[in-house]
């Protein structure tokens, strides 16, 4: 879980009133992130566009790695043909047609 400093948390109402200041603190580099709280619950985080794009690219890379691992795992697993499954369960091809 990400930790937030007290000065990195802004209420939704203060965010609405001071959006320009909050945005400036992010774009100037004064703050790395700003969390927006509503009813004492963190609801969103504002980060610099470059940081967001880097996080998105990292996420997509992780997704691709997960897909690659799943494909490799399936390639290594034992498979049987449809005909073998049908024979195992006593299904005849004619039984599958309407």
Biopython code that builds the backbone (N, CA, C, O; Angstrom):
import numpy as np
from Bio.PDB.StructureBuilder import StructureBuilder

atoms = [
    (1, "UNK", "N", (0.847, -1.184, 0.000)),
    (1, "UNK", "CA", (0.000, 0.000, 0.000)),
    (1, "UNK", "C", (0.887, 1.240, 0.000)),
    (1, "UNK", "O", (1.917, 1.279, 0.674)),
    (2, "UNK", "N", (0.491, 2.222, -0.739)),
    (2, "UNK", "CA", (1.242, 3.470, -0.854)),
    (2, "UNK", "C", (0.964, 4.340, 0.370)),
    (2, "UNK", "O", (-0.175, 4.453, 0.824)),
    (3, "UNK", "N", (2.016, 4.947, 0.889)),
    (3, "UNK", "CA", (1.862, 5.853, 2.031)),
    (3, "UNK", "C", (1.795, 7.292, 1.521)),
    (3, "UNK", "O", (2.458, 7.658, 0.550)),
    (4, "UNK", "N", (0.989, 8.083, 2.191)),
    (4, "UNK", "CA", (0.826, 9.491, 1.827)),
    (4, "UNK", "C", (1.192, 10.351, 3.023)),
    (4, "UNK", "O", (0.813, 10.055, 4.156)),
    (5, "UNK", "N", (1.930, 11.416, 2.758)),
    (5, "UNK", "CA", (2.223, 12.406, 3.783)),
    (5, "UNK", "C", (0.976, 13.275, 3.962)),
    (5, "UNK", "O", (0.141, 13.372, 3.063)),
    (6, "UNK", "N", (0.865, 13.894, 5.112)),
    (6, "UNK", "CA", (-0.299, 14.740, 5.393)),
    (6, "UNK", "C", (-0.469, 15.841, 4.343)),
    (6, "UNK", "O", (-1.592, 16.175, 3.964)),
    (7, "UNK", "N", (0.657, 16.407, 3.873)),
    (7, "UNK", "CA", (0.567, 17.494, 2.894)),
    (7, "UNK", "C", (0.304, 16.994, 1.471)),
    (7, "UNK", "O", (0.211, 17.794, 0.541)),
    (8, "UNK", "N", (0.185, 15.667, 1.298)),
    (8, "UNK", "CA", (-0.143, 15.093, -0.010)),
    (8, "UNK", "C", (-1.616, 14.712, -0.127)),
    (8, "UNK", "O", (-2.041, 14.177, -1.151)),
    (9, "UNK", "N", (-2.390, 14.987, 0.915)),
    (9, "UNK", "CA", (-3.814, 14.643, 0.918)),
    (9, "UNK", "C", (-4.635, 15.925, 0.930)),
    (9, "UNK", "O", (-4.416, 16.812, 1.755)),
    (10, "UNK", "N", (-5.590, 16.006, -0.006)),
    (10, "UNK", "CA", (-6.442, 17.185, -0.148)),
    (10, "UNK", "C", (-7.891, 16.715, -0.162)),
    (10, "UNK", "O", (-8.220, 15.720, -0.807)),
    (11, "UNK", "N", (-8.745, 17.424, 0.543)),
    (11, "UNK", "CA", (-10.165, 17.068, 0.510)),
    (11, "UNK", "C", (-10.739, 17.419, -0.863)),
    (11, "UNK", "O", (-10.216, 18.285, -1.564)),
    (12, "UNK", "N", (-11.806, 16.742, -1.229)),
    (12, "UNK", "CA", (-12.440, 16.999, -2.525)),
    (12, "UNK", "C", (-12.917, 18.445, -2.623)),
    (12, "UNK", "O", (-12.811, 19.057, -3.686)),
    (13, "UNK", "N", (-13.437, 18.993, -1.541)),
    (13, "UNK", "CA", (-13.909, 20.384, -1.587)),
    (13, "UNK", "C", (-12.731, 21.352, -1.747)),
    (13, "UNK", "O", (-12.831, 22.318, -2.503)),
    (14, "UNK", "N", (-11.618, 21.107, -1.050)),
    (14, "UNK", "CA", (-10.438, 21.954, -1.226)),
    (14, "UNK", "C", (-9.845, 21.780, -2.619)),
    (14, "UNK", "O", (-9.299, 22.724, -3.190)),
    (15, "UNK", "N", (-9.951, 20.594, -3.152)),
    (15, "UNK", "CA", (-9.464, 20.343, -4.508)),
    (15, "UNK", "C", (-10.265, 21.176, -5.506)),
    (15, "UNK", "O", (-9.698, 21.773, -6.420)),
    (16, "UNK", "N", (-11.572, 21.212, -5.328)),
    (16, "UNK", "CA", (-12.432, 21.983, -6.228)),
    (16, "UNK", "C", (-12.107, 23.474, -6.146)),
    (16, "UNK", "O", (-12.105, 24.170, -7.161)),
    (17, "UNK", "N", (-11.834, 23.956, -4.941)),
    (17, "UNK", "CA", (-11.532, 25.388, -4.763)),
    (17, "UNK", "C", (-10.116, 25.748, -5.218)),
    (17, "UNK", "O", (-9.882, 26.855, -5.704)),
    (18, "UNK", "N", (-9.177, 24.819, -5.062)),
    (18, "UNK", "CA", (-7.783, 25.158, -5.341)),
    (18, "UNK", "C", (-7.125, 24.290, -6.392)),
    (18, "UNK", "O", (-5.937, 23.980, -6.300)),
    (19, "UNK", "N", (-7.905, 23.894, -7.402)),
    (19, "UNK", "CA", (-7.377, 22.983, -8.427)),
    (19, "UNK", "C", (-6.104, 23.512, -9.081)),
    (19, "UNK", "O", (-5.150, 22.757, -9.270)),
    (20, "UNK", "N", (-6.076, 24.782, -9.424)),
    (20, "UNK", "CA", (-4.906, 25.351, -10.108)),
    (20, "UNK", "C", (-3.648, 25.212, -9.245)),
    (20, "UNK", "O", (-2.577, 24.888, -9.758)),
    (21, "UNK", "N", (-3.774, 25.454, -7.954)),
    (21, "UNK", "CA", (-2.621, 25.326, -7.053)),
    (21, "UNK", "C", (-2.150, 23.884, -6.947)),
    (21, "UNK", "O", (-0.948, 23.618, -6.954)),
    (22, "UNK", "N", (-3.099, 22.949, -6.848)),
    (22, "UNK", "CA", (-2.751, 21.538, -6.751)),
    (22, "UNK", "C", (-2.075, 21.085, -8.041)),
    (22, "UNK", "O", (-1.045, 20.411, -8.005)),
    (23, "UNK", "N", (-2.647, 21.451, -9.160)),
    (23, "UNK", "CA", (-2.060, 21.081, -10.448)),
    (23, "UNK", "C", (-0.662, 21.662, -10.586)),
    (23, "UNK", "O", (0.244, 20.982, -11.070)),
    (24, "UNK", "N", (-0.475, 22.895, -10.173)),
    (24, "UNK", "CA", (0.843, 23.527, -10.238)),
    (24, "UNK", "C", (1.858, 22.800, -9.360)),
    (24, "UNK", "O", (3.017, 22.652, -9.748)),
    (25, "UNK", "N", (1.438, 22.349, -8.191)),
    (25, "UNK", "CA", (2.369, 21.641, -7.301)),
    (25, "UNK", "C", (2.826, 20.318, -7.921)),
    (25, "UNK", "O", (3.941, 19.865, -7.664)),
    (26, "UNK", "N", (1.977, 19.705, -8.727)),
    (26, "UNK", "CA", (2.351, 18.457, -9.423)),
    (26, "UNK", "C", (3.252, 18.766, -10.611)),
    (26, "UNK", "O", (4.319, 18.169, -10.751)),
    (27, "UNK", "N", (2.833, 19.690, -11.466)),
    (27, "UNK", "CA", (3.591, 19.965, -12.684)),
    (27, "UNK", "C", (4.939, 20.626, -12.394)),
    (27, "UNK", "O", (5.875, 20.477, -13.180)),
    (28, "UNK", "N", (5.051, 21.347, -11.290)),
    (28, "UNK", "CA", (6.322, 21.982, -10.939)),
    (28, "UNK", "C", (7.288, 21.000, -10.285)),
    (28, "UNK", "O", (8.483, 21.273, -10.176)),
    (29, "UNK", "N", (6.765, 19.857, -9.851)),
    (29, "UNK", "CA", (7.611, 18.877, -9.174)),
    (29, "UNK", "C", (7.684, 19.074, -7.673)),
    (29, "UNK", "O", (8.402, 18.344, -6.990)),
    (30, "UNK", "N", (6.952, 20.052, -7.145)),
    (30, "UNK", "CA", (6.946, 20.277, -5.698)),
    (30, "UNK", "C", (6.344, 19.078, -4.965)),
    (30, "UNK", "O", (6.752, 18.754, -3.850)),
    (31, "UNK", "N", (5.379, 18.428, -5.598)),
    (31, "UNK", "CA", (4.749, 17.220, -5.043)),
    (31, "UNK", "C", (4.794, 16.126, -6.097)),
    (31, "UNK", "O", (4.591, 16.385, -7.283)),
    (32, "UNK", "N", (5.064, 14.895, -5.654)),
    (32, "UNK", "CA", (5.077, 13.744, -6.568)),
    (32, "UNK", "C", (3.660, 13.267, -6.855)),
    (32, "UNK", "O", (3.345, 12.829, -7.961)),
    (33, "UNK", "N", (2.814, 13.363, -5.832)),
    (33, "UNK", "CA", (1.432, 12.893, -5.961)),
    (33, "UNK", "C", (0.560, 13.667, -4.991)),
    (33, "UNK", "O", (1.035, 14.163, -3.969)),
    (34, "UNK", "N", (-0.717, 13.765, -5.321)),
    (34, "UNK", "CA", (-1.713, 14.359, -4.432)),
    (34, "UNK", "C", (-2.888, 13.399, -4.381)),
    (34, "UNK", "O", (-3.458, 13.050, -5.414)),
    (35, "UNK", "N", (-3.249, 12.975, -3.183)),
    (35, "UNK", "CA", (-4.404, 12.106, -2.994)),
    (35, "UNK", "C", (-5.614, 12.964, -2.661)),
    (35, "UNK", "O", (-5.524, 13.914, -1.884)),
    (36, "UNK", "N", (-6.743, 12.616, -3.257)),
    (36, "UNK", "CA", (-7.980, 13.361, -3.021)),
    (36, "UNK", "C", (-8.881, 12.521, -2.122)),
    (36, "UNK", "O", (-9.186, 11.368, -2.424)),
    (37, "UNK", "N", (-9.297, 13.118, -1.022)),
    (37, "UNK", "CA", (-10.137, 12.425, -0.050)),
    (37, "UNK", "C", (-11.552, 12.985, -0.082)),
    (37, "UNK", "O", (-11.763, 14.194, -0.184)),
    (38, "UNK", "N", (-12.510, 12.077, 0.007)),
    (38, "UNK", "CA", (-13.915, 12.471, 0.097)),
    (38, "UNK", "C", (-14.521, 11.677, 1.245)),
    (38, "UNK", "O", (-14.431, 10.450, 1.272)),
    (39, "UNK", "N", (-15.129, 12.364, 2.179)),
    (39, "UNK", "CA", (-15.683, 11.721, 3.375)),
    (39, "UNK", "C", (-14.633, 10.871, 4.090)),
    (39, "UNK", "O", (-14.904, 9.746, 4.509)),
    (40, "UNK", "N", (-13.444, 11.426, 4.220)),
    (40, "UNK", "CA", (-12.320, 10.785, 4.915)),
    (40, "UNK", "C", (-11.853, 9.482, 4.263)),
    (40, "UNK", "O", (-11.228, 8.651, 4.922)),
    (41, "UNK", "N", (-12.148, 9.300, 2.995)),
    (41, "UNK", "CA", (-11.704, 8.109, 2.270)),
    (41, "UNK", "C", (-10.956, 8.564, 1.016)),
    (41, "UNK", "O", (-11.455, 9.393, 0.255)),
    (42, "UNK", "N", (-9.762, 8.019, 0.810)),
    (42, "UNK", "CA", (-9.005, 8.382, -0.383)),
    (42, "UNK", "C", (-9.712, 7.830, -1.610)),
    (42, "UNK", "O", (-10.031, 6.643, -1.677)),
    (43, "UNK", "N", (-9.955, 8.705, -2.582)),
    (43, "UNK", "CA", (-10.736, 8.342, -3.763)),
    (43, "UNK", "C", (-9.942, 8.367, -5.058)),
    (43, "UNK", "O", (-10.249, 7.610, -5.979)),
    (44, "UNK", "N", (-8.916, 9.228, -5.151)),
    (44, "UNK", "CA", (-8.169, 9.371, -6.401)),
    (44, "UNK", "C", (-6.793, 9.946, -6.092)),
    (44, "UNK", "O", (-6.545, 10.482, -5.011)),
    (45, "UNK", "N", (-5.905, 9.818, -7.079)),
    (45, "UNK", "CA", (-4.560, 10.369, -6.949)),
    (45, "UNK", "C", (-4.224, 11.116, -8.233)),
    (45, "UNK", "O", (-4.510, 10.638, -9.331)),
    (46, "UNK", "N", (-3.626, 12.274, -8.092)),
    (46, "UNK", "CA", (-3.154, 13.041, -9.243)),
    (46, "UNK", "C", (-1.639, 12.908, -9.286)),
    (46, "UNK", "O", (-0.951, 13.131, -8.290)),
    (47, "UNK", "N", (-1.131, 12.540, -10.462)),
    (47, "UNK", "CA", (0.312, 12.448, -10.679)),
    (47, "UNK", "C", (0.657, 13.149, -11.988)),
    (47, "UNK", "O", (-0.217, 13.411, -12.815)),
    (48, "UNK", "N", (1.916, 13.443, -12.162)),
    (48, "UNK", "CA", (2.417, 14.042, -13.382)),
    (48, "UNK", "C", (2.158, 13.099, -14.559)),
    (48, "UNK", "O", (2.174, 11.880, -14.383)),
    (49, "UNK", "N", (1.921, 13.638, -15.745)),
    (49, "UNK", "CA", (1.580, 12.843, -16.922)),
    (49, "UNK", "C", (2.681, 11.836, -17.267)),
    (49, "UNK", "O", (2.383, 10.702, -17.642)),
    (50, "UNK", "N", (3.950, 12.240, -17.142)),
    (50, "UNK", "CA", (5.040, 11.310, -17.447)),
    (50, "UNK", "C", (5.044, 10.125, -16.483)),
    (50, "UNK", "O", (5.283, 8.987, -16.887)),
    (51, "UNK", "N", (4.777, 10.401, -15.209)),
    (51, "UNK", "CA", (4.723, 9.330, -14.215)),
    (51, "UNK", "C", (3.550, 8.395, -14.506)),
    (51, "UNK", "O", (3.688, 7.176, -14.413)),
    (52, "UNK", "N", (2.405, 8.960, -14.857)),
    (52, "UNK", "CA", (1.249, 8.134, -15.188)),
    (52, "UNK", "C", (1.550, 7.239, -16.389)),
    (52, "UNK", "O", (1.255, 6.044, -16.363)),
    (53, "UNK", "N", (2.133, 7.811, -17.438)),
    (53, "UNK", "CA", (2.429, 7.028, -18.640)),
    (53, "UNK", "C", (3.437, 5.924, -18.347)),
    (53, "UNK", "O", (3.319, 4.822, -18.882)),
    (54, "UNK", "N", (4.428, 6.207, -17.504)),
    (54, "UNK", "CA", (5.406, 5.181, -17.121)),
    (54, "UNK", "C", (4.718, 4.057, -16.343)),
    (54, "UNK", "O", (5.011, 2.882, -16.564)),
    (55, "UNK", "N", (3.811, 4.411, -15.438)),
    (55, "UNK", "CA", (3.078, 3.385, -14.678)),
    (55, "UNK", "C", (2.204, 2.548, -15.609)),
    (55, "UNK", "O", (2.117, 1.330, -15.453)),
    (56, "UNK", "N", (1.563, 3.192, -16.566)),
    (56, "UNK", "CA", (0.695, 2.483, -17.511)),
    (56, "UNK", "C", (1.506, 1.514, -18.365)),
    (56, "UNK", "O", (1.084, 0.378, -18.583)),
    (57, "UNK", "N", (2.667, 1.953, -18.851)),
    (57, "UNK", "CA", (3.531, 1.079, -19.638)),
    (57, "UNK", "C", (4.013, -0.109, -18.810)),
    (57, "UNK", "O", (4.062, -1.234, -19.308)),
    (58, "UNK", "N", (4.367, 0.133, -17.559)),
    (58, "UNK", "CA", (4.807, -0.955, -16.673)),
    (58, "UNK", "C", (3.674, -1.953, -16.459)),
    (58, "UNK", "O", (3.905, -3.162, -16.471)),
    (59, "UNK", "N", (2.468, -1.464, -16.266)),
    (59, "UNK", "CA", (1.310, -2.330, -16.083)),
    (59, "UNK", "C", (1.073, -3.197, -17.320)),
    (59, "UNK", "O", (0.828, -4.399, -17.208)),
    (60, "UNK", "N", (1.149, -2.572, -18.505)),
    (60, "UNK", "CA", (0.946, -3.321, -19.743)),
    (60, "UNK", "C", (2.028, -4.371, -19.934)),
    (60, "UNK", "O", (1.744, -5.469, -20.411)),
    (61, "UNK", "N", (3.254, -4.054, -19.574)),
    (61, "UNK", "CA", (4.346, -5.024, -19.665)),
    (61, "UNK", "C", (4.073, -6.211, -18.755)),
    (61, "UNK", "O", (4.278, -7.358, -19.152)),
    (62, "UNK", "N", (3.614, -5.947, -17.542)),
    (62, "UNK", "CA", (3.273, -7.035, -16.617)),
    (62, "UNK", "C", (2.145, -7.904, -17.171)),
    (62, "UNK", "O", (2.176, -9.127, -17.036)),
    (63, "UNK", "N", (1.149, -7.269, -17.795)),
    (63, "UNK", "CA", (0.064, -8.047, -18.406)),
    (63, "UNK", "C", (0.599, -8.968, -19.493)),
    (63, "UNK", "O", (0.209, -10.133, -19.571)),
    (64, "UNK", "N", (1.498, -8.446, -20.338)),
    (64, "UNK", "CA", (2.075, -9.250, -21.412)),
    (64, "UNK", "C", (2.896, -10.409, -20.846)),
    (64, "UNK", "O", (2.880, -11.510, -21.396)),
    (65, "UNK", "N", (3.608, -10.163, -19.754)),
    (65, "UNK", "CA", (4.381, -11.229, -19.123)),
    (65, "UNK", "C", (3.463, -12.312, -18.574)),
    (65, "UNK", "O", (3.758, -13.501, -18.698)),
    (66, "UNK", "N", (2.357, -11.909, -17.972)),
    (66, "UNK", "CA", (1.392, -12.892, -17.451)),
    (66, "UNK", "C", (0.810, -13.739, -18.577)),
    (66, "UNK", "O", (0.663, -14.952, -18.434)),
    (67, "UNK", "N", (0.482, -13.101, -19.692)),
    (67, "UNK", "CA", (-0.061, -13.831, -20.846)),
    (67, "UNK", "C", (0.986, -14.799, -21.381)),
    (67, "UNK", "O", (0.668, -15.950, -21.677)),
    (68, "UNK", "N", (2.227, -14.348, -21.508)),
    (68, "UNK", "CA", (3.316, -15.195, -21.999)),
    (68, "UNK", "C", (3.483, -16.419, -21.099)),
    (68, "UNK", "O", (3.616, -17.540, -21.591)),
    (69, "UNK", "N", (3.477, -16.203, -19.778)),
    (69, "UNK", "CA", (3.618, -17.319, -18.835)),
    (69, "UNK", "C", (2.474, -18.319, -18.990)),
    (69, "UNK", "O", (2.699, -19.529, -18.964)),
    (70, "UNK", "N", (1.253, -17.819, -19.151)),
    (70, "UNK", "CA", (0.094, -18.701, -19.311)),
    (70, "UNK", "C", (0.210, -19.526, -20.588)),
    (70, "UNK", "O", (-0.090, -20.720, -20.586)),
    (71, "UNK", "N", (0.641, -18.899, -21.672)),
    (71, "UNK", "CA", (0.803, -19.619, -22.943)),
    (71, "UNK", "C", (1.867, -20.689, -22.798)),
    (71, "UNK", "O", (1.661, -21.824, -23.228)),
    (72, "UNK", "N", (2.997, -20.352, -22.203)),
    (72, "UNK", "CA", (4.085, -21.327, -22.022)),
    (72, "UNK", "C", (3.634, -22.480, -21.133)),
    (72, "UNK", "O", (3.985, -23.633, -21.385)),
    (73, "UNK", "N", (2.869, -22.179, -20.110)),
    (73, "UNK", "CA", (2.383, -23.218, -19.205)),
    (73, "UNK", "C", (1.458, -24.177, -19.956)),
    (73, "UNK", "O", (1.519, -25.388, -19.746)),
    (74, "UNK", "N", (0.613, -23.646, -20.820)),
    (74, "UNK", "CA", (-0.289, -24.491, -21.604)),
    (74, "UNK", "C", (0.470, -25.335, -22.616)),
    (74, "UNK", "O", (0.099, -26.478, -22.884)),
    (75, "UNK", "N", (1.540, -24.766, -23.182)),
    (75, "UNK", "CA", (2.347, -25.526, -24.136)),
    (75, "UNK", "C", (2.994, -26.736, -23.471)),
    (75, "UNK", "O", (3.185, -27.769, -24.113)),
    (76, "UNK", "N", (3.329, -26.616, -22.199)),
    (76, "UNK", "CA", (3.995, -27.687, -21.479)),
    (76, "UNK", "C", (3.023, -28.707, -20.881)),
    (76, "UNK", "O", (3.432, -29.800, -20.489)),
    (77, "UNK", "N", (1.751, -28.353, -20.812)),
    (77, "UNK", "CA", (0.780, -29.264, -20.193)),
    (77, "UNK", "C", (0.328, -30.330, -21.189)),
    (77, "UNK", "O", (0.398, -30.142, -22.404)),
    (78, "UNK", "N", (-0.130, -31.432, -20.650)),
    (78, "UNK", "CA", (-0.650, -32.517, -21.486)),
    (78, "UNK", "C", (-2.009, -32.116, -22.027)),
    (78, "UNK", "O", (-2.841, -31.578, -21.298)),
    (79, "UNK", "N", (-2.230, -32.375, -23.290)),
    (79, "UNK", "CA", (-3.522, -32.091, -23.900)),
    (79, "UNK", "C", (-4.045, -33.350, -24.569)),
    (79, "UNK", "O", (-3.280, -34.242, -24.938)),
    (80, "UNK", "N", (-5.357, -33.405, -24.718)),
    (80, "UNK", "CA", (-5.949, -34.508, -25.461)),
    (80, "UNK", "C", (-6.922, -33.927, -26.478)),
    (80, "UNK", "O", (-7.483, -32.851, -26.273)),
    (81, "UNK", "N", (-7.109, -34.626, -27.537)),
    (81, "UNK", "CA", (-7.948, -34.137, -28.627)),
    (81, "UNK", "C", (-9.426, -34.238, -28.255)),
    (81, "UNK", "O", (-9.796, -34.918, -27.298)),
    (82, "UNK", "N", (-10.254, -33.554, -29.024)),
    (82, "UNK", "CA", (-11.698, -33.618, -28.837)),
    (82, "UNK", "C", (-12.189, -35.050, -29.035)),
    (82, "UNK", "O", (-13.049, -35.533, -28.298)),
    (83, "UNK", "N", (-11.636, -35.708, -30.026)),
    (83, "UNK", "CA", (-12.033, -37.100, -30.296)),
    (83, "UNK", "C", (-11.751, -37.991, -29.093)),
    (83, "UNK", "O", (-12.554, -38.865, -28.766)),
    (84, "UNK", "N", (-10.603, -37.773, -28.425)),
    (84, "UNK", "CA", (-10.263, -38.572, -27.242)),
    (84, "UNK", "C", (-11.233, -38.293, -26.088)),
    (84, "UNK", "O", (-11.634, -39.212, -25.373)),
    (85, "UNK", "N", (-11.601, -37.038, -25.914)),
    (85, "UNK", "CA", (-12.553, -36.676, -24.854)),
    (85, "UNK", "C", (-13.907, -37.309, -25.132)),
    (85, "UNK", "O", (-14.547, -37.853, -24.233)),
    (86, "UNK", "N", (-14.334, -37.231, -26.384)),
    (86, "UNK", "CA", (-15.628, -37.825, -26.736)),
    (86, "UNK", "C", (-15.609, -39.326, -26.482)),
    (86, "UNK", "O", (-16.571, -39.871, -25.940)),
    (87, "UNK", "N", (-14.532, -40.000, -26.863)),
    (87, "UNK", "CA", (-14.414, -41.446, -26.661)),
    (87, "UNK", "C", (-14.425, -41.784, -25.166)),
    (87, "UNK", "O", (-15.063, -42.749, -24.745)),
    (88, "UNK", "N", (-13.705, -40.971, -24.365)),
    (88, "UNK", "CA", (-13.661, -41.191, -22.921)),
    (88, "UNK", "C", (-15.034, -41.115, -22.277)),
    (88, "UNK", "O", (-15.329, -41.851, -21.336)),
    (89, "UNK", "N", (-15.874, -40.220, -22.788)),
    (89, "UNK", "CA", (-17.190, -39.988, -22.191)),
    (89, "UNK", "C", (-18.321, -40.655, -22.961)),
    (89, "UNK", "O", (-19.495, -40.441, -22.657)),
    (90, "UNK", "N", (-17.972, -41.461, -23.955)),
    (90, "UNK", "CA", (-18.972, -42.195, -24.701)),
    (90, "UNK", "C", (-19.863, -41.323, -25.556)),
    (90, "UNK", "O", (-21.030, -41.654, -25.767)),
    (91, "UNK", "N", (-19.345, -40.225, -26.050)),
    (91, "UNK", "CA", (-20.109, -39.313, -26.898)),
    (91, "UNK", "C", (-19.790, -39.622, -28.355)),
    (91, "UNK", "O", (-18.629, -39.786, -28.729)),
    (92, "UNK", "N", (-20.825, -39.698, -29.159)),
    (92, "UNK", "CA", (-20.671, -39.933, -30.596)),
    (92, "UNK", "C", (-20.939, -38.598, -31.289)),
    (92, "UNK", "O", (-21.779, -37.817, -30.841)),
    (93, "UNK", "N", (-20.225, -38.342, -32.380)),
    (93, "UNK", "CA", (-20.353, -37.077, -33.091)),
    (93, "UNK", "C", (-21.795, -36.787, -33.466)),
    (93, "UNK", "O", (-22.214, -35.630, -33.440)),
    (94, "UNK", "N", (-22.570, -37.820, -33.817)),
    (94, "UNK", "CA", (-23.968, -37.627, -34.180)),
    (94, "UNK", "C", (-24.786, -37.075, -33.002)),
    (94, "UNK", "O", (-25.785, -36.388, -33.215)),
    (95, "UNK", "N", (-24.368, -37.371, -31.761)),
    (95, "UNK", "CA", (-25.073, -36.879, -30.585)),
    (95, "UNK", "C", (-24.935, -35.367, -30.437)),
    (95, "UNK", "O", (-25.746, -34.738, -29.757)),
    (96, "UNK", "N", (-23.929, -34.783, -31.058)),
    (96, "UNK", "CA", (-23.672, -33.357, -30.919)),
    (96, "UNK", "C", (-24.459, -32.509, -31.906)),
    (96, "UNK", "O", (-24.521, -31.289, -31.757)),
    (97, "UNK", "N", (-25.046, -33.120, -32.888)),
    (97, "UNK", "CA", (-25.792, -32.369, -33.913)),
    (97, "UNK", "C", (-27.251, -32.256, -33.502)),
    (97, "UNK", "O", (-27.807, -33.154, -32.870)),
    (98, "UNK", "N", (-27.862, -31.128, -33.874)),
    (98, "UNK", "CA", (-29.295, -30.909, -33.560)),
    (98, "UNK", "C", (-30.176, -31.687, -34.492)),
    (98, "UNK", "O", (-31.401, -31.626, -34.378)),
]
sb = StructureBuilder()
sb.init_structure("model")
sb.init_model(0)
sb.init_chain("A")
sb.init_seg("    ")
for serial, (resi, resn, name, xyz) in enumerate(atoms, 1):
    if name == "N":
        sb.init_residue(resn, " ", resi, " ")
    sb.init_atom(name, np.array(xyz, "f"), 0.0, 1.0, " ", f" {name:<3s}", serial, name[0])
structure = sb.get_structure()
